[in-house]
Amino acid sequence: ACSALVLAAPAHARAHRQARTRRARAMAASAIEDEPLSLSTTQHTFDAQFHPREPLLAAATITGAVELHRFDLSEKTSELVRSLECHKESCRAARFLVGGSSGSKEAAAPRLATASASCFTAVTDIESGKKLWKAKLRAAGNTLIALDEQRFAVGDDDGGVALYDVRQKKAAVCYEENSDFISDFARGKDERTLCATSGDGTLAVYDLRKSGTKGLVAMSDFQDDEYLSLDIVRNGTKVVCGSQTGPLAIFSWGDFGDLKDRVRGHPMSVDALIKISEDGILTGSSDGKVRVVSIYSKELGNAVLGICADHGEYPIEQLTLSPCQEFFASVSHEQPAVRIWSLGMARRVLAGEGPRQARAKEQDEG
């Protein structure tokens, strides 16, 4: 019996060593997957967006140029392939105008709409670098949303909102209801309404078919805060606004007068947010961290669930979701200015696992 125990011990030890080796390899593989792709720009970056069909990312910079970077997530590499000279002063927002059927010129090469501190907005061909269209803004442009292949809206530093159609030289629709900068946009489920947050502490809702005061559908009561970011969840029924002081404000669609709920838990301002599911969002804060937040989840309620990405010590300027919805990018002041992250852990956290559990599960499955 004693000899049997002596012989069994090495086999048992080998099994443990093999198990530890397998786990170490799994953890190493998961660490590689969890590591973001770090993308350095040549200048300070304000905004970024993924190309709708190619592994390209457009980065709007302080010089007025928009840099196009091609990336490879599997190899964790990127390269600057083109720099578009869109503006003479800082480019604060850039969005692709997407449209056309497969194989058409528009589908193969979507144009890029931009807004600048120089009080101009422009549309540029990303292949030739040629500026196709431009218009004068009332004030410095701050945010932009693409509506279709021909139309987009710009929000400026003075609270103005202008809807442009590139087939016309001037703004098709204008709104001047806000008294401070427009920080973000989101389009309603009906695609006819546009929500806008402002530094004056309001959420405004506009009917894109009407201009001036006739276009204002609703405006929330003024809050003693600044609204900096915005998105719409729960199948178009809830509007979530990020604030300067940290709490998320939630409005019910059709009842915009006063907020219906708050989600606390952000230690600093929420400068960016994106929807990743109908009951989940990611928030980017001025502490450089990206958090997973549940919104009216049946299992989790309204809660800040945890940190899924840490860009660094500087504020998050912007978050953007990939067209395939499998990864997202964070934009910050430092270099690398852009980091591209997997959405795997964030989705696991929304499924009810804590951040540590989600990471451990990814390691076990690696």
C-alpha angles and dihedrals in degrees: 000000000000092000090049090054091048091052093045095053097070091048091050091048091048090052091052092047091049091049091050090048092051091049092047090051091047091050091048091050091048092048089056090050092045093050110097124233103252114213121190121205125201093239142024108295128218104176143008139188135183120242108252095236112009133060091258130123124200115213120193111213141198093251092062094254124121113216120210112210124189113211140190113204095191092055094033091229136130139178135195106244102171142003116208115207096217102154143010093230133038116316106222102179137024129180133171117240103220127193147110131084124288111289095021122122092252092051093048096045116020115198124242122235116201140180126206145196085240089076094251134115121199145178118221134190104237095207101049097024089228118148105235101182141359140178138189118253124213089234138357112308116244109170138012138194126194114225100180139323092298107028137060138158129230127201117203140204093261096055097263124142120199128184115210133197112195089216087068130058097221136044113286094205132016134190126189103176100119125077099205139037121311106237106182147354137215128180121230122242090253089057089224096088130068124201119206131186122207143196087241088075099254140116112218126194120202135191104227091208093065134058135216121000090340088066095058107101097175143339126202124234114273114268126206088242142061122259108219107169141024147189139159123236142166093061094306096311101104130051116201121200127191116218140208093242095048111253118115114233117215122202127187115233111257093019104073101149097096133007117261100207145002131218112208128190106090110114092203141020121312102228098170139019137175134189115241097171138359090268101030140065139175119229128202116207138190090254088070095248131123115215135195113231128186118215118201091332113173091224103031106025116201109335147133098243102187149291116298099174138020113201095180142270097311127082123275107247098186145354123208131184124223118243090245089051091226098110141016138206130229122204123206142163098257129070126290079052094189129043123185116210137188116247091215099102094041091055091049091052090052088051088064104271121123117242091258092048091048092051092046091050091051088052093049091050092047 
